[in-house]
Every structure is written in C-alpha cells, then in structure tokens.
Amino acid sequence: MDRKIRILIGKPGLDGHDRGAKYIARALRDAGMEVIYTGIRQTPDAIANAAIQEDVDFVGLSLLSGAHNHLFPEVARLLADKGGSDIILFGGGVIPEEDIPGLKEAGFKAIFTPGTPATEVVDFIEQEIQTR
C-alpha cells in the first residue's frame, strides 16, 4: 500500500465513555496508521459523512451504552447509501457475545470486547488490508 492506512474511530449515540476508543486510536497511530477520531456523541449520519469525506479504509465504532444493535447497523446502512460500501467496519465495547453474529450480518468484520489487546486490533487491520 502506497499510503498510510486511514481509519475513522467513532462513538455513535449518547455514550460519553471514550477511554477505549482513545486507547485504540493511539495504538493504531503508534502502528503507523492515520487515525481520525470523531469524538463522543456523534450521530450515525455524522460518522458516515466523515468517513466518506476523509476517504478512510476502515471505520471502527465504540459503544458501551447498549445501543449497538441499532447504531452499528445504522452506520453500515448510511455508509452503503453514501457510496462507502468498500469501507471495512469493525466495532468494540461492551457487546454481549450473543449480539456479535447480528452485527457481523450487518457488515461488521470484527467485534472486539473489553480486554482485547490493542495488538489484536492492529493485526486484524493489517490482515484485512492485505486481502483487499
């Protein structure tokens, strides 16, 4: 790849807890990737628009509020509607194991739960970019 991998990290909905999102953003930056962090309390539309405008390769969503089954698929739908269906989606946060298959069905390649080492997220991104 000729340019740095570009990743948008977003916090959809009313969840104000961003320690995990900032931790992952820092780890991805340290691994040589370009990271755009949208900040807390973003709408799915704002996240999708930012991803398209920034021409990102990945969108990573972080959510701890329990609204992931609504907000994650909404971001995926909006991205597809706006021409971003080639953007690879991943998510993280407090997400029950039983919700993960539905999120993958909605277009998320990976879901990372609390305690996942940052290296696992970096490895996932590097593997996905290779298969592109």
BELRA-V30098 format. One record per residue. N is the residue number from 1. SS is DSSP state (a for helix, b for strand, c for the rest). NEAR is the number of other C-alpha atoms within 10 Angstrom. D_CENTER is the distance of its C-alpha to the mean C-alpha in whole Angstrom. Layout:
BEGIN
n->[N N]
ss->[SS SS]
near->[NEAR NEAR]
d_center->[D_CENTER D_CENTER]
END
This chain:
BEGIN
n->[1 2 3 4 5 6 7 8 9 10 11 12 13 14 15 16 17 18 19 20 21 22 23 24 25 26 27 28 29 30 31 32 33 34 35 36 37 38 39 40 41 42 43 44 45 46 47 48 49 50 51 52 53 54 55 56 57 58 59 60 61 62 63 64 65 66 67 68 69 70 71 72 73 74 75 76 77 78 79 80 81 82 83 84 85 86 87 88 89 90 91 92 93 94 95 96 97 98 99 100 101 102 103 104 105 106 107 108 109 110 111 112 113 114 115 116 117 118 119 120 121 122 123 124 125 126 127 128 129 130 131 132]
ss->[c c c c c b b b b b c b c c c c c c a a a a a a a a a a a a c c c b b b b c c c c b c a a a a a a a a a a c c c c b b b b b b c c c c a a a a a a a a a a a a a a c c c c c c b b b b b b c c c a a a a a a a a a c c b b b b b b c c c c a a a a a a a a a a a a a a c]
near->[6 4 7 11 19 19 26 24 23 30 27 28 21 14 16 15 16 17 10 17 23 15 12 21 23 17 18 21 17 11 14 13 19 18 21 18 18 16 15 18 15 16 17 24 16 14 24 25 17 19 25 16 9 13 14 20 20 22 26 23 24 31 26 21 15 14 14 24 14 12 18 25 19 18 25 22 18 18 24 15 11 13 11 20 14 12 19 21 24 23 26 21 22 15 22 10 9 8 12 19 12 12 22 16 10 17 19 21 14 19 23 18 17 11 8 12 12 17 13 11 21 19 12 14 20 14 11 14 14 8 6 7]
d_center->[20 22 20 17 13 11 8 7 5 6 9 10 14 16 15 16 15 13 15 12 9 12 13 10 10 14 14 12 14 17 16 17 14 14 11 11 10 11 13 13 14 13 14 12 14 14 10 11 14 12 10 14 16 14 14 11 10 7 4 1 3 7 10 13 16 16 15 12 14 15 12 9 12 13 10 10 14 14 12 15 17 17 17 13 14 14 10 8 5 4 5 7 11 14 14 17 18 19 16 14 16 16 12 12 15 13 11 8 10 9 9 10 13 15 17 15 16 13 15 14 10 12 15 12 11 14 16 13 14 18 18 17]
END
